[in-house]
């Protein structure tokens, strides 16, 4: 047997195989390329940990306990079956897997049943719920009240498109920078802090477009106060209602910022009245929602808004323990060329420090550096403080929880367990098409520069799924496009989509060789439009019928085999030459036919309009009679859904 074939079965390089063989006591040349078949079988048994002794039939396995994911090697050992026998069964069931590759529990159950073995799922050691946002609040709630200290409020600015959210955030940020440090350089990290009356306020600075709803939703969940921006010249709009509903759902206090009051067409009372219709009553009108008229453009009312935020924060009694368990939430993340995986973390309890060992979602590591929005190096960050961190093993997702843990080994172990659970979740969530299914499938591999964009794109694409064409996101991650991605796309027949990222030179070359499609985008609307168009192209063709008009037959002039000459008047719509029609007699369908020739005043025409008389040469199976009504219709063949 060739060593290359044997190495593929063992999922290792030929050189690694040679080294392993020598370590196991097999005498092979450094440049050996082949071994005889009996030796190959012995090497396979030895390197996979299988016993060379025959299987004792008296020890027949009837049931096994397995995790959600299990390698073929470990699965074979539990079944007490040769790896080759298990791989053969997998292949017969349409699953191609090597000895070290993992299969899911459902697949394992099918294979085990063919060996007469029942499968039971083991309980997971890692509880994914522990990394959920609720876990943060639960731990903070359990802190000793004596250790809790006041923390800055975390504010999310939300509202309808073009009502001035971005301008308001920029004005607040610039005003604060000017007041503290003239000429200071800033960076966008997804959040920043300002100071008002000697107290700090943290503002979340996330995109406002509707496609980024997932980011806003996560932002609202870590938010203490929502500032709802409503334009005084435009009043309440669809996204205004969306924010109000989100505030009610999350029970988050809300302040209404009535923006653009400097415009001549501004109508503050109309805004207040419209809000009251949605169940939001302003304090001035006897309600409990503060409202601040302002102009984000001129800066008028900004100080009043910050003052109101602090008043609401005092009412809410926002506290955390700076000395307690350090926990935070990822609000942005991306892959930096100079720093590797980086993430903006909003600390919610405890104090995050340089050198802390952390687990962040399915990533882990030791905090190497921290910066704030003013590009200042930070040694530690307390509750409500947003910092950009580096030193982690991978790019976490927006909404992932950061937790300071004991040792790096402990963090790695927990992260690997969570990664395994994530793989299971992705595996189980992929569309499974039956062999006899007529459903088509568009497969995509997504790569983006930041986790927030990736999540938003995934959410937007998820809404494009149809009964006729399924959208299958094979893989998604924050990364540049490399040669491995091209190989994955070729094997899965997928299209690669890159958003605000790049592809390596090697990837571009390989994509051309393998004829793999790689589409790069900088604008999310264009990406969604192109994917929508690709789905439409794959949609089945359908015949669409359009009723053009109706005509009443007044006279029958000639009848031949399948052909008649008749006259009548257009009763509704119009009659168009060469179109099909239905024959209705006493409102009952009597037959169908087609117009061969249409005349008006003995002149051949293309169409005749309402109220006009006409002559027709028609092709029919059922003879037309005087008094019949013809319903003329057009048929066009087009893609379903267009």
LOPADO-799112 format. One line per 8 residues: their letters; for each residue x, y, z of C-alpha. Coordinates in Angstrom, 2 decimals, always signed. Layout:
a) X Y Z | ...
This chain:
xxxxxxxx) +0.00 +0.00 +0.00 | +1.22 +3.53 -0.79 | +2.11 +5.56 +2.30 | +0.17 +8.48 +0.81 | -3.02 +6.38 +0.80 | -2.37 +5.15 +4.34 | -1.62 +8.69 +5.56 | -4.93 +9.96 +4.12
xxxxxxxx) -6.84 +7.24 +5.95 | -5.07 +8.23 +9.18 | -5.57 +11.96 +8.47 | -1.89 +12.91 +8.72 | +0.98 +13.87 +6.41 | +3.27 +11.19 +4.95 | +6.22 +12.55 +6.97 | +4.19 +12.45 +10.20
xxxxxxxx) +3.20 +8.88 +9.35 | +6.85 +7.88 +8.88 | +7.71 +9.45 +12.26 | +4.78 +7.73 +14.00 | +5.73 +4.39 +12.47 | +9.29 +4.66 +13.76 | +8.02 +5.72 +17.22 | +5.76 +2.65 +17.25
xxxxxxxx) +8.71 +0.37 +16.50 | +8.20 -0.19 +12.78 | +11.42 -0.18 +10.76 | +10.89 +1.98 +7.72 | +13.17 +4.01 +5.50 | +13.15 +7.80 +5.80 | +12.14 +7.86 +2.13 | +9.83 +4.84 +2.17
xxxxxxxx) +6.87 +5.21 -0.17 | +5.19 +1.81 +0.15 | +4.62 -0.98 +2.70 | +3.05 -4.39 +2.12 | -0.64 -4.77 +2.91 | -0.21 -6.94 +6.02 | +2.18 -4.39 +7.52 | -0.22 -1.58 +6.56
xxxxxxxx) -3.02 -3.30 +8.51 | -0.73 -3.71 +11.53 | +0.30 -0.02 +11.33 | -3.37 +1.01 +11.12 | -4.24 -1.03 +14.21 | -1.25 +0.20 +16.18 | -1.63 +3.90 +15.34 | -5.40 +3.96 +15.91
xxxxxxxx) -5.09 +2.24 +19.26 | -6.92 -0.89 +18.16 | -6.05 -4.22 +19.67 | -4.56 -6.79 +17.33 | -6.33 -9.48 +19.31 | -9.57 -10.83 +17.84 | -12.84 -9.38 +19.13 | -14.38 -11.49 +21.87
xxxxxxxx) -17.95 -12.13 +20.76 | -19.12 -12.79 +24.34 | -18.47 -9.11 +25.12 | -21.00 -7.89 +22.56 | -21.86 -4.21 +23.09 | -25.60 -3.46 +23.23 | -25.55 +0.25 +24.12 | -23.06 +3.11 +24.33
xxxxxxxx) -23.07 +6.70 +25.63 | -21.65 +9.33 +23.28 | -21.35 +13.16 +23.19 | -23.00 +15.39 +20.58 | -19.83 +15.15 +18.46 | -17.46 +12.18 +18.42 | -14.44 +11.28 +16.27 | -14.64 +8.18 +14.09
xxxxxxxx) -11.71 +6.72 +16.03 | -13.40 +7.17 +19.44 | -16.73 +5.98 +18.07 | -15.11 +2.79 +16.73 | -13.48 +2.17 +20.11 | -16.82 +2.51 +21.92 | -18.44 +0.11 +19.45 | -15.45 -2.25 +19.73
xxxxxxxx) -15.38 -2.38 +15.94 | -12.46 -1.85 +13.53 | -12.18 +1.71 +12.24 | -12.27 +0.40 +8.68 | -15.63 -1.30 +9.35 | -17.11 +1.92 +10.75 | -15.77 +4.03 +7.87 | -17.25 +1.52 +5.41
xxxxxxxx) -20.67 +1.85 +7.07 | -20.37 +5.65 +6.96 | -19.54 +5.59 +3.25 | -22.50 +3.28 +2.57 | -24.70 +5.90 +4.28 | -23.26 +8.72 +2.19 | -20.92 +10.16 +4.84 | -17.26 +10.65 +3.92
xxxxxxxx) -15.18 +10.87 +7.11 | -11.58 +10.05 +8.01 | -10.43 +8.43 +11.25 | -9.94 +11.72 +13.13 | -12.97 +13.56 +11.76 | -16.04 +14.08 +13.93 | -19.58 +12.92 +13.23 | -22.74 +14.14 +14.96
xxxxxxxx) -24.79 +12.03 +17.38 | -27.60 +11.42 +14.86 | -25.19 +9.98 +12.31 | -23.49 +7.91 +15.00 | -26.89 +6.57 +16.06 | -27.66 +5.35 +12.53 | -24.27 +3.63 +12.17 | -24.47 +2.10 +15.67
xxxxxxxx) -27.89 +0.62 +14.88 | -26.34 -1.24 +11.95 | -24.01 -2.92 +14.45 | -26.98 -3.71 +16.71 | -26.00 -1.06 +19.26 | -28.23 +1.59 +20.83 | -26.91 +5.12 +21.43 | -27.57 +7.36 +24.43
xxxxxxxx) -26.54 +11.02 +24.49 | -24.30 +12.06 +27.37 | -25.06 +15.19 +29.36 | -22.92 +18.15 +28.28 | -20.22 +19.20 +30.74 | -20.45 +22.83 +29.68 | -23.71 +24.65 +30.13 | -24.06 +27.16 +27.27
xxxxxxxx) -26.58 +29.08 +29.36 | -23.73 +30.06 +31.64 | -22.35 +32.19 +28.85 | -25.70 +33.86 +28.16 | -26.33 +37.50 +29.03 | -28.76 +36.49 +31.76 | -25.84 +34.80 +33.50 | -24.15 +38.20 +33.90
xxxxxxxx) -27.19 +39.71 +35.57 | -27.66 +36.66 +37.81 | -24.09 +36.88 +39.12 | -24.29 +40.63 +39.66 | -27.60 +40.19 +41.52 | -25.90 +37.71 +43.87 | -23.18 +40.21 +44.86 | -23.15 +41.39 +48.48
xxxxxxxx) -25.02 +44.76 +48.48 | -22.29 +46.16 +50.76 | -19.76 +45.69 +47.92 | -21.85 +47.37 +45.23 | -20.85 +50.82 +44.00 | -22.47 +53.30 +41.65 | -21.49 +52.82 +38.00 | -21.96 +54.99 +34.88
xxxxxxxx) -25.20 +54.43 +32.93 | -24.95 +52.65 +29.57 | -27.00 +54.47 +26.94 | -28.15 +53.33 +23.48 | -29.31 +55.98 +21.00 | -32.01 +54.59 +18.71 | -34.70 +55.82 +16.35 | -35.95 +55.98 +12.78
xxxxxxxx) -33.62 +56.36 +9.78 | -32.61 +60.00 +9.12 | -33.98 +61.29 +12.43 | -30.47 +62.26 +13.53 | -29.09 +59.40 +15.67 | -25.61 +59.47 +14.14 | -25.42 +63.28 +14.26 | -26.48 +63.27 +17.91
xxxxxxxx) -23.84 +60.68 +18.84 | -21.17 +62.62 +16.94 | -22.17 +65.92 +18.56 | -22.07 +64.43 +22.07 | -18.68 +62.84 +21.39 | -17.13 +65.96 +19.83 | -18.46 +68.25 +22.56 | -16.91 +66.02 +25.20
xxxxxxxx) -13.55 +65.75 +23.40 | -13.35 +69.52 +22.98 | -14.18 +70.00 +26.63 | -11.56 +67.55 +27.86 | -8.64 +67.46 +25.48 | -8.48 +69.72 +22.44 | -7.16 +68.01 +19.32 | -7.55 +64.51 +20.77
xxxxxxxx) -7.59 +61.59 +18.33 | -10.54 +59.20 +18.59 | -11.22 +55.71 +17.26 | -14.49 +53.88 +16.65 | -14.70 +50.94 +19.04 | -18.50 +50.72 +19.29 | -18.85 +52.74 +22.51 | -17.38 +55.81 +24.20
xxxxxxxx) -17.62 +57.67 +27.49 | -18.46 +61.32 +28.09 | -18.46 +63.39 +31.27 | -21.28 +65.58 +32.56 | -21.31 +67.34 +35.93 | -18.27 +65.32 +36.97 | -19.96 +61.98 +36.22 | -19.38 +59.57 +33.32
xxxxxxxx) -21.93 +58.27 +30.82 | -21.25 +55.40 +28.39 | -22.83 +55.69 +24.93 | -23.13 +52.70 +22.60 | -22.14 +53.80 +19.11 | -23.58 +51.15 +16.76 | -24.90 +51.37 +13.16 | -28.45 +52.55 +12.75
xxxxxxxx) -29.60 +50.89 +9.51 | -32.45 +48.42 +9.72 | -30.20 +45.58 +8.46 | -28.19 +45.92 +11.67 | -31.23 +45.15 +13.82 | -29.42 +42.20 +15.40 | -26.67 +44.49 +16.70 | -29.21 +46.98 +18.02
xxxxxxxx) -31.13 +44.19 +19.72 | -28.03 +42.99 +21.52 | -27.17 +46.60 +22.32 | -30.55 +47.16 +23.94 | -30.01 +44.13 +26.16 | -26.84 +45.59 +27.71 | -28.41 +49.03 +27.87 | -29.53 +50.83 +31.02
xxxxxxxx) -31.27 +53.71 +29.22 | -32.57 +54.11 +25.67 | -32.54 +57.57 +24.08 | -35.27 +57.51 +21.43 | -34.55 +60.12 +18.75 | -37.66 +61.49 +17.01 | -37.39 +64.26 +14.40 | -39.64 +67.23 +15.22
xxxxxxxx) -40.38 +67.71 +11.50 | -41.23 +64.06 +10.80 | -42.68 +62.67 +14.06 | -43.30 +58.97 +14.66 | -42.18 +56.41 +12.03 | -41.96 +52.56 +11.82 | -38.57 +52.27 +13.54 | -39.80 +54.59 +16.29
xxxxxxxx) -42.43 +52.00 +17.16 | -39.81 +49.23 +16.93 | -37.65 +50.97 +19.55 | -40.64 +51.62 +21.83 | -41.62 +47.94 +21.68 | -38.03 +46.88 +22.40 | -37.86 +49.19 +25.41 | -41.11 +47.74 +26.75
xxxxxxxx) -39.96 +44.17 +26.11 | -36.63 +44.66 +27.91 | -38.16 +46.98 +30.53 | -35.51 +49.58 +29.73 | -36.13 +53.23 +30.81 | -36.50 +55.59 +27.87 | -35.81 +59.27 +27.21 | -37.28 +60.92 +24.12
xxxxxxxx) -34.88 +63.27 +22.31 | -37.01 +65.49 +20.06 | -34.44 +66.44 +17.44 | -34.36 +69.10 +14.68 | -36.37 +71.63 +16.73 | -34.40 +74.38 +14.95 | -36.16 +73.63 +11.65 | -39.10 +75.91 +10.64
xxxxxxxx) -41.44 +72.95 +10.13 | -40.73 +71.47 +13.59 | -43.85 +70.55 +15.57 | -42.97 +69.36 +19.10 | -46.60 +69.03 +20.23 | -47.37 +66.75 +17.28 | -44.49 +64.46 +18.30 | -45.77 +64.29 +21.87
xxxxxxxx) -49.32 +63.57 +20.69 | -48.20 +60.84 +18.28 | -46.08 +59.21 +20.99 | -49.03 +59.19 +23.38 | -50.99 +57.23 +20.77 | -48.26 +54.56 +21.04 | -48.50 +54.40 +24.82 | -45.58 +56.74 +25.53
xxxxxxxx) -46.78 +59.71 +27.58 | -44.33 +62.56 +28.16 | -43.80 +63.85 +31.73 | -45.26 +67.26 +30.81 | -48.48 +65.48 +29.84 | -48.71 +63.52 +33.09 | -46.65 +60.51 +32.02 | -43.31 +59.15 +33.21
xxxxxxxx) -41.19 +59.48 +30.05 | -38.78 +62.47 +29.98 | -38.56 +64.43 +26.72 | -35.76 +66.80 +25.72 | -36.14 +69.17 +22.72 | -32.75 +69.61 +21.04 | -30.80 +70.17 +17.86 | -28.04 +67.68 +17.20
xxxxxxxx) -26.85 +69.98 +14.42 | -26.32 +73.11 +16.56 | -25.75 +71.39 +19.91 | -28.74 +73.10 +21.54 | -30.23 +70.92 +24.32 | -27.30 +68.45 +24.50 | -26.39 +69.44 +28.08 | -30.03 +69.04 +29.11
xxxxxxxx) -30.10 +65.56 +27.58 | -26.98 +64.47 +29.51 | -28.43 +65.92 +32.70 | -31.66 +63.95 +32.13 | -29.69 +60.73 +31.54 | -28.00 +61.15 +34.94 | -31.35 +61.82 +36.65 | -32.82 +58.61 +35.20
xxxxxxxx) -29.64 +56.73 +36.19 | -30.06 +57.92 +39.79 | -33.63 +56.65 +39.83 | -32.50 +53.26 +38.50 | -29.71 +52.99 +41.14 | -27.22 +51.41 +38.74 | -24.54 +49.53 +40.66 | -21.87 +46.84 +40.28
xxxxxxxx) -19.00 +45.37 +42.30 | -15.60 +46.54 +40.96 | -13.90 +43.86 +43.09 | -16.23 +41.01 +42.12 | -16.22 +38.41 +39.33 | -15.16 +40.20 +36.14 | -17.77 +39.90 +33.41 | -18.44 +41.85 +30.24
xxxxxxxx) -20.21 +41.77 +26.89 | -18.68 +41.99 +23.40 | -20.24 +44.86 +21.44 | -17.88 +44.79 +18.43 | -15.05 +42.57 +17.17 | -12.81 +42.17 +14.15 | -9.53 +40.76 +12.89 | -6.75 +43.36 +12.99
xxxxxxxx) -3.68 +42.93 +10.78 | -1.44 +44.31 +13.52 | -3.11 +42.91 +16.66 | -4.90 +39.77 +15.47 | -8.33 +39.11 +16.99 | -9.63 +42.16 +18.86 | -12.94 +42.92 +20.56 | -14.65 +45.85 +22.22
xxxxxxxx) -15.85 +44.69 +25.62 | -18.25 +46.56 +27.86 | -17.30 +45.60 +31.42 | -20.41 +44.94 +33.53 | -18.97 +43.70 +36.79 | -15.53 +43.45 +38.36 | -12.42 +45.07 +36.88 | -10.71 +43.85 +33.72
xxxxxxxx) -6.91 +44.14 +33.84 | -3.92 +43.65 +31.58 | -2.72 +40.05 +31.98 | -6.14 +38.64 +32.98 | -6.91 +35.19 +31.57 | -10.31 +35.29 +29.90 | -12.80 +33.24 +27.98 | -14.83 +35.26 +25.44
xxxxxxxx) -17.54 +33.18 +23.81 | -15.62 +30.36 +22.15 | -12.30 +32.27 +22.22 | -9.83 +32.49 +25.09 | -6.51 +34.10 +25.96 | -4.60 +36.50 +28.17 | -5.33 +40.23 +27.84 | -2.28 +41.68 +26.11
xxxxxxxx) -3.43 +45.28 +25.60 | -6.44 +47.53 +26.19 | -7.38 +50.87 +24.59 | -10.31 +53.25 +24.97 | -12.09 +55.37 +22.34 | -9.45 +58.10 +22.74 | -6.74 +55.58 +21.73 | -5.33 +55.71 +25.25
xxxxxxxx) -3.60 +52.65 +26.68 | -5.65 +51.36 +29.60 | -4.30 +49.14 +32.38 | -7.68 +48.34 +33.90 | -11.37 +48.89 +33.14 | -14.17 +48.89 +35.69 | -17.97 +48.55 +35.34 | -19.57 +50.34 +32.35
xxxxxxxx) -16.15 +51.02 +30.81 | -15.77 +50.09 +27.10 | -12.31 +48.92 +26.02 | -10.74 +47.40 +22.93 | -8.89 +44.23 +23.98 | -6.33 +42.04 +22.21 | -4.64 +38.76 +23.08 | -7.52 +36.37 +22.44
xxxxxxxx) -7.40 +33.21 +20.31 | -10.21 +34.07 +17.92 | -12.76 +36.70 +16.94 | -15.81 +36.46 +19.27 | -19.34 +37.28 +18.17 | -21.24 +40.41 +19.12 | -23.14 +39.59 +22.31 | -20.61 +37.00 +23.55
xxxxxxxx) -19.79 +37.12 +27.26 | -16.28 +37.77 +28.58 | -15.40 +36.07 +31.86 | -12.12 +36.23 +33.75 | -11.09 +32.70 +34.68 | -8.27 +30.99 +36.59 | -5.59 +29.51 +34.34 | -5.03 +29.57 +30.60
xxxxxxxx) -5.55 +25.78 +30.52 | -8.91 +26.17 +32.25 | -9.96 +28.89 +29.81 | -8.83 +26.79 +26.83 | -10.70 +23.72 +28.09 | -13.96 +25.64 +28.54 | -13.57 +27.42 +25.19 | -12.99 +24.11 +23.38
xxxxxxxx) -16.12 +22.65 +24.98 | -18.13 +25.66 +23.83 | -16.60 +25.40 +20.34 | -17.74 +21.79 +20.18 | -21.27 +22.80 +21.17 | -21.22 +25.56 +18.55 | -20.18 +23.03 +15.88 | -23.06 +20.80 +16.92
xxxxxxxx) -25.46 +23.74 +16.73 | -24.25 +24.71 +13.25 | -24.37 +21.09 +12.09 | -27.91 +20.58 +13.38 | -29.14 +23.90 +11.95 | -28.00 +23.26 +8.37 | -30.84 +22.46 +5.95 | -31.06 +18.72 +5.30
xxxxxxxx) -32.47 +18.04 +1.83 | -33.95 +14.64 +1.06 | -32.58 +12.75 -1.91 | -35.93 +12.98 -3.72 | -36.43 +16.64 -2.89 | -36.96 +19.09 -5.74 | -35.82 +21.96 -3.54 | -32.76 +23.76 -4.87
xxxxxxxx) -30.04 +25.08 -2.59 | -27.79 +28.14 -2.73 | -24.69 +27.54 -0.60 | -22.68 +30.47 +0.75 | -19.45 +30.87 +2.70 | -19.34 +34.25 +4.49 | -16.24 +36.18 +5.53 | -16.40 +39.67 +7.08
xxxxxxxx) -14.14 +42.17 +8.83 | -16.15 +42.52 +12.04 | -18.53 +40.25 +13.94 | -21.31 +42.86 +13.99 | -21.43 +43.01 +10.20 | -21.28 +39.22 +9.93 | -24.23 +38.83 +12.29 | -26.25 +41.50 +10.49
xxxxxxxx) -25.60 +39.90 +7.08 | -26.55 +36.46 +8.39 | -29.79 +37.82 +9.87 | -30.68 +39.64 +6.64 | -29.92 +36.59 +4.47 | -31.98 +34.38 +6.77 | -35.08 +36.29 +5.67 | -34.51 +35.38 +1.98
xxxxxxxx) -35.19 +31.65 +2.37 | -38.03 +30.31 +0.19 | -39.86 +27.01 -0.21 | -38.35 +26.50 -3.65 | -34.74 +27.58 -3.00 | -33.02 +27.07 +0.35 | -30.21 +29.37 +1.46 | -27.50 +27.35 +3.22
xxxxxxxx) -24.71 +29.27 +4.97 | -22.05 +26.56 +5.00 | -19.57 +28.54 +7.10 | -19.18 +32.06 +8.47 | -16.41 +33.80 +10.34 | -14.52 +37.06 +10.78 | -11.42 +36.51 +8.67 | -9.79 +37.18 +5.33
xxxxxxxx) -10.45 +34.71 +2.51 | -7.68 +32.11 +2.30 | -6.90 +28.96 +0.32 | -8.72 +26.74 +2.82 | -11.90 +28.70 +2.11 | -11.47 +28.08 -1.63 | -11.05 +24.35 -0.96 | -14.17 +24.32 +1.22
xxxxxxxx) -16.14 +26.18 -1.47 | -15.01 +23.70 -4.13 | -15.92 +20.67 -2.00 | -19.32 +22.04 -1.00 | -20.08 +23.80 -4.31 | -20.51 +27.11 -2.50 | -20.11 +30.77 -3.41 | -17.74 +32.78 -1.20
xxxxxxxx) -18.90 +36.24 -0.10 | -16.48 +38.70 +1.48 | -17.70 +41.86 +3.24 | -15.16 +44.61 +3.98 | -12.42 +41.97 +3.99 | -9.75 +40.79 +1.55 | -8.56 +37.57 -0.04 | -4.97 +36.41 -0.05
xxxxxxxx) -3.03 +36.24 -3.31 | -2.92 +32.46 -2.98 | -6.69 +32.32 -2.53 | -7.31 +34.49 -5.59 | -5.05 +32.28 -7.71 | -6.61 +29.05 -6.44 | -10.15 +30.39 -6.93 | -9.34 +31.03 -10.59
xxxxxxxx) -7.85 +27.55 -11.01 | -10.79 +25.81 -9.31 | -13.43 +28.07 -10.90 | -14.73 +29.10 -7.47 | -16.85 +32.27 -7.34 | -15.62 +34.89 -4.85 | -17.73 +38.06 -4.56 | -16.44 +41.02 -2.53
xxxxxxxx) -18.69 +43.74 -1.10 | -18.39 +47.01 +0.81 | -22.11 +47.85 +0.89 | -24.59 +45.55 +2.60 | -27.53 +46.56 +0.36 | -25.65 +45.42 -2.75 | -24.75 +42.10 -1.12 | -28.39 +41.40 -0.19
xxxxxxxx) -29.60 +42.46 -3.66 | -27.15 +40.14 -5.43 | -28.00 +37.15 -3.25 | -31.71 +37.86 -3.79 | -31.09 +37.92 -7.55 | -29.14 +34.64 -7.36 | -32.07 +33.02 -5.54 | -34.49 +34.33 -8.18
xxxxxxxx) -32.37 +32.84 -10.97 | -32.68 +29.43 -9.27 | -36.46 +29.75 -8.85 | -38.68 +27.50 -11.01 | -40.49 +28.92 -14.05 | -44.22 +29.60 -13.70 | -46.96 +30.65 -16.11 | -48.59 +33.94 -15.09
xxxxxxxx) -51.99 +34.75 -16.51 | -53.32 +38.30 -17.04 | -56.95 +39.01 -17.97 | -56.95 +41.57 -20.81 | -60.67 +42.05 -21.42 | -64.12 +40.62 -22.24 | -66.16 +40.67 -25.44 | -69.79 +39.82 -26.21
xxxxxxxx) -70.46 +37.89 -29.43 | -73.23 +39.53 -31.49 | -73.03 +37.51 -34.71 | -71.59 +34.27 -36.14 | -70.68 +34.76 -39.84 | -68.93 +31.52 -40.82 | -68.17 +28.15 -39.28 | -65.54 +25.76 -40.64
xxxxxxxx) -63.60 +22.90 -39.01 | -62.04 +24.37 -35.83 | -62.22 +27.89 -37.36 | -64.98 +30.51 -37.05 | -65.59 +34.09 -38.17 | -67.57 +36.07 -35.56 | -68.39 +39.66 -34.68 | -68.97 +41.40 -31.38
xxxxxxxx) -68.34 +44.32 -29.03 | -65.69 +44.88 -26.33 | -67.51 +44.82 -22.97 | -64.53 +45.24 -20.65 | -60.84 +46.07 -21.06 | -59.61 +45.35 -24.57 | -59.15 +42.59 -27.13 | -55.61 +41.86 -28.35
xxxxxxxx) -54.75 +39.90 -31.48 | -53.19 +36.40 -31.24 | -54.21 +35.95 -27.59 | -56.11 +33.04 -26.00 | -59.66 +33.27 -24.68 | -62.25 +31.34 -22.68 | -65.86 +30.92 -23.82 | -68.55 +31.59 -21.22
xxxxxxxx) -72.17 +30.67 -21.97 | -74.69 +31.77 -19.34 | -71.71 +32.42 -17.02 | -70.57 +28.78 -17.36 | -67.22 +27.87 -18.94 | -67.94 +26.22 -22.29 | -64.50 +26.01 -23.91 | -61.30 +27.78 -24.97
xxxxxxxx) -59.78 +29.12 -28.15 | -57.27 +31.47 -29.76 | -57.60 +34.64 -31.84 | -56.15 +34.07 -35.32 | -57.00 +37.51 -36.76 | -58.57 +40.71 -35.36 | -60.31 +43.33 -37.53 | -62.00 +46.68 -36.97
xxxxxxxx) -63.96 +48.27 -39.85 | -62.63 +45.43 -42.05 | -59.03 +46.51 -41.33 | -56.64 +44.15 -39.53 | -55.58 +45.66 -36.18 | -53.50 +44.69 -33.14 | -56.15 +45.50 -30.52 | -59.64 +46.90 -30.05
xxxxxxxx) -60.61 +49.03 -27.05 | -63.66 +49.19 -24.76 | -67.04 +49.80 -26.45 | -65.77 +49.22 -29.99 | -67.09 +46.59 -32.40 | -64.80 +44.05 -34.07 | -64.54 +41.01 -36.30 | -62.64 +37.88 -35.26
xxxxxxxx) -61.18 +34.84 -36.93 | -60.84 +32.32 -34.12 | -59.57 +28.77 -33.68 | -61.82 +26.72 -31.37 | -62.86 +23.17 -30.53 | -66.18 +24.29 -29.04 | -68.32 +26.35 -31.47 | -69.08 +29.91 -30.32
xxxxxxxx) -72.72 +31.03 -30.26 | -74.38 +34.44 -30.38 | -74.59 +35.86 -26.82 | -71.43 +34.08 -25.61 | -68.85 +36.10 -23.68 | -65.16 +35.71 -24.53 | -62.63 +36.34 -21.75 | -59.32 +37.24 -23.40
xxxxxxxx) -56.14 +36.55 -21.43 | -52.38 +36.70 -21.81 | -49.86 +34.14 -20.55 | -46.25 +34.94 -19.70 | -43.62 +32.52 -18.46 | -41.34 +33.93 -15.77 | -39.42 +33.04 -12.65 | -41.56 +32.33 -9.60
xx) -41.44 +35.21 -7.14 | -40.75 +37.92 -9.75
